[in-house]
């Protein structure tokens, strides 16, 4: 078992929730706004594959020292890594959780590392711009992990951790899946692939088959295939089913080396308020979906309009949750998005959703918010579990 640090994405609570769902909270050593450290039995060679399945992690770092002796630790890892290397070596130094820029003299450490590599007879260059902490995008584009090393200095609660980056987000792959797929529909909302991954992971690891009752253009289904799931999608519109099918065939062609031949998808038109057990001969392990968030808007609606939207969506959410409850087993979780309006610096949340979930036979186990600075409608992500008490449908 070793310590691994996970650099968290922008919505840190959501990103941490994803990791806790996969690794278990008992393996969490410490965390703050920038990183989480877990004790795991993870092989170095497995890190990039894991990274590719984590929507909320920017990079995975293996901790190799916590003594606080920075120059000694850097010398040791450089000598160990490059003792049998030749050619020009790119490298980077990244700082996590240092709020005071004077705490660590990164310029000194970069020059120290370059001089040490020269003493080993090696040419090198660092990619840190203006002697500041290296950006993850720079590390990815410069292929630092394959060609050199990214050394991380992490300020923990009581230790200074030193770690080597083993994996970083594949930005090109995310961009391809988001923007190059043949069918996109701005009117129905564009669920980011990273968020779809997070939602799938929030359901836990024991999910062989997932179901999306509002599949739209198939983002959740696409990411499910890439995560070795069998996926089922329904939508009330034939057009959306056609879009999903086209996107799923596209991803299977474009990324066939990343999708197992045994992974399957099934699509059909269905109103999610009227599901039947006969529709699903297979066992559904989790329901992952972004239900209808309301009509597209370009400005904040009035209070009356917002209340009307919530009333309309309350009935829809109650009915589809009741319908899903009837066709799934008791241990089948739901991860869904509901709308929240951004009003200045605060959010106006979906009123009484807890009561709606309870009426449908569910309880809320986790809630997270996902928003972007330029968005009016945020996504509130709810993880639902079936209630133990007898379900009362209304």
N, C-alpha and C positions, 0 to 999 in steps of 0.2 A: 504494500500500500504506500502510495506517495501523495504528496500535496500538489494540487493543481489549482491554479488561479484562473478564473474566468472573467475576462473584461466584459462588463455589462454594457448593453446598448442604452439608448436614450431614456427609455421608460424602465428605470431600474427595478421597481417593484415587480413589474410584469416579467422582466428578464430573470429575476431571482426566482419567482414563482415557477417558471419553466424548469429551471435547474433542480429545484426542490422536488418537483413532480417526478423527475427522472432519477435523481440520485438519493432522494430521501433527506429529510431535514437532519437526521441523526449524523449524517456524514458532513454537514456544514461546519467548518471550523470557525470562520469569521467572514463578515461582509460589511461593506459600506456602499456609498453611492457609486463607486467606480468598479468594484470587483467583488467576487465571492470566492472563497477558498474552500475546496472540498478535499476530503481524504478518500482516494479512489484507487482501485486496482485497474489502472488504465495503461495499456502498452503505448509507447511513443508512436508506433506505426498506426495505431487506431485513432489517433487524435484528429486527423483531418477528416476522416469519415464521420466522426462524432460532430465535429464543427459544422459540417455540411448539413446536419440535421437539426441544428440549434438556431432558431431564428433570432434569439435575443442575446447571443454571445458574439462579441466582436473578435476575440482571439482566445486561444487556450494556451496557458503558460505552465510549464513544469517547474516547480520550485526546487532549486538545488542548494540553497544556503539561506540561513537566517541569522548569521553571526553578526551582521552589521559591518563587517570588514570589507568594504566595497572593492578596493583595489585588489586585495588578495583574492576575493571571489571572482572578479573579472579575469584576473591573470590565470586562475585555475581553469575556468571554463573555456577560455580561448585556447590555452595550451592543449587541453583535452580534445577540443573539437577540431582543431586545425593542425595537429601534429604531423599528419600525413597529407597535407594539402599543398597545392601550388596554384599560381595564378592570382589575379587580383580579387580580394575578398570584400564584398559589401557587408556592412554591419550597421546596426542601429542600437541606440539606447532609449528606452521608454520609461517614463516615470508615471506611477499611479498613486493617487491620493496625496500628493504633495501640494498643499495650498500656498505655501510660501516658496517662491522660486529660488530663494537664497539657501534653502535647506540642503539642496544637492547642487553642486557645481557640475552641471552636465557637460559644459565645455571642457573642463579639466578631465573628466572621465572619458570623453570622446578622444581627446588628444592622448591621454594615457593609453587607451586601448590601441590606438594607431601605432604608437611607439612600441608597445609590447609586441604587437604582431610583426613589426619591422625587426625587432630583436630575434624573432624566430625565422627571419629570412623571408617574410611574407609581405607583399604589397596589399594595401587595403584602402577602402574609402568608406566614410560614414555618410548615411543618407539623411541625417537630421538636418533640417533646414533652419538656419539662423541659430544653431545650437539650442534648439528647443526640442521637446519630446517628440519622438517620431510618430507620425500619423499612421494608423493602421492601413489606410489606403495606399500610402507610400510603400509600406512594407510589402503589401500584396503586389503592387505594380512593379516594384523593383526585384521581386522574387527573392527577398532576403532569406526566407526560410530554406529555400532550395539551395541557394548559392552561398549564404553566409550565416549570420546569426542576429537575432533581435534579443538583446539583454534587457530584462525588465527589473526595475527597482520599485518595490511596492511597500508603501508605508502601512503597516498593520497596526492593530491596537497596541501591541507591546513589542513587536519585532519589525525589523527591516528585512523583507524577503527579497531574495534574488531569484529570478527565474528566466528560463529560455522559452521563447515562443515556439510551440510545436505546430500550431495551426492558426489560420486567419480566415475571415470570411471571404468567400469567393465572389467578389463583387461582379465579375463578368457574368457568372452563372445567374445570379439574381436579376441582373439587368436583362438578360436574354429571356428569362421566364416571365418577367413583368412586361416588357415592351415589344418583344419579337413574336409572341404567340399570335396566331392568325386571327383570333377573335377577342376583341376587347369591347366593353360596353360601359361608357362613362355614366350613362343614365342610371345604371343599377349600382353604382359604387364600385371602386376598384380596391379590392382587398389585397394588401401587399403580401407577396409570397412569404416574407419573414414572419408576418403576423399569423398567416395560416399555419406555418410550422409551429409557432409558439402554441397556438390553440390546440393543435393535435397533441403536442407534448403535455399540455396541461391535463389531458385526459388520462395520463399515466402511460406506462410502458407495455402493459398487457392488452394491446388493442390491435388485433390482427385484421379486423374488418371494421371500417368506419363508414358512417352514413351521413350525407349532407342533404337535408330536405329542402334547402333553398340553394341549389348548386350554382345557379347563374352561369357564368362562363367557365366554372370548374376549377378555380384556384385551389380550393381546399382539396379537391380530388387529385389535382396534379401533384401537389406537394405530398399527399398521401402515397401516391404511387412511388415517388422518389424516396419515401421513407419506408418502403417495402410493405405497404398496407394493401389489402384489397379494398376497393372503394365502391360505394353505391351512391348514386346521385339522383335526386328527383327535383322537378321544378314544375310549377303550374303552367309554364309556357313552353310550347314545342320549340320555339326559337332558341331558348336558353339551353334546352337539351341538345339541340343541334350544335350550338356554340361549344358546349362542354365536350361533346364527342369529337369535334374537330380539334380542339385544344389538346385533348388527351391523346389522340392519335399522333398529333404533332410532337408532343413531349416524348412519346415512346419512340419516335423516329430520331429526334434530335439528341436525346440523351439515353439511347438504348443501352449504353454501357453502364448506366447508373440505375437502371430499373431491372429488377429480377423478372425472369420469364414467367415465374409463377404468380406474379402480381396481376390481378384482374380488376377490370372496372365494369360496372353495369349501370345503365341509365334508363329512366323511363319517366313519362309525364305523369304527375300526380299532384293533387292538392294536398299539402301536408296536414291539413285539418281533418282529412278523411283517410288515414292510412289503415290498411288491414294486414293481419298477420300473414295472409296468403301472398301478400306482395313481397315477403321476405323469407324465402326458404332457408337462407343462411342466417347464422347468429350474428347480430350486430353487437360489437364490443364497445362502441362509443358513437355518440352523435355529435358531430362538429359542424357548426353552421354559422353563417351570418344571415340572420333573418332580415326581413324587410325593415329598412331604417327610416322610411318615409320618402316623400318626393324630393328630388334634387333641388337645392336652394343655393342662392348666391349671396344672400344677406340674412341676418338674424331675423326670424319671423317674430311677429308680435307675441305677447304673452298668451293671448287668446288662441292664436294659431298654433303655438307650441302645445298648449293644453289639448287642443283638438287632435293634433298628431298623436300625442300620448294616449288619448282615449281610443282612437282607432287602432293603434298598435297593441293596446292592452287586450282587446278581444282576440286579435290574431294570435298573440303570444299564448294566451290561455288555451286556445283551441288546438294549436299545433303541439303544445307541450302535453296536453291530455292525450292527443292522438299518438304521440311517440311513446308515452308511458305504457300504453296498451300493447304495443308491439315489441317492447324490449324487456329484457330480464332485469332483475332488481339491482344488479351490480353494474348496470350500463350508465355511465355518466354522460352528461350533456355539457358541451362548451359552446356558448353562443354569444353573439354581440347584440346589444340593444343600444339605442341612441341616447346621447346626452348632449344638450346644447351648451356651447361655450358662450357665457355671458360675461364679457370682460375677462377678468382673471379667475373666474370661478366657473363651476359647471351647474347646470340645472339637470338633475338626474331623473330618470324614468320613475314616476311616483308609484308607490305600492307594488313594485315588481316582486318583492318578497312574498306578499300576499297572493299574487298571481301564481307564482311558483308553488306555493303551499297548496292552493286549490287544485293544481294539476298533479300534486303528489310528489313535489320536490322540495328540497331545502338548498339554500345557497351555501356552498362550502368556501368559495373564494370569489373575490371581486377585484378587478383591475381596470384602470382607465388607459386608453390608448388614443392619443390625439396628435395632430400636427399643428404647427403654429398658424398655418394659413387656413385651417379648417373651421367651419362653424359647427358642424355636427361631429362630435367625438364618438368613439366606440367605447361602451362599457362592457367589459368581458366578464361573463358570469360562468362559473363552474357549478353545475347543479348535480346533486345526488338524490336518488329516490328516498323519500321519507320512510322511516320504519313503521310508522303508524299506517293503518288502513287508509287507502286513498279514497277521498270523496270528490267525485267529479261534479261540477256545477254547470 
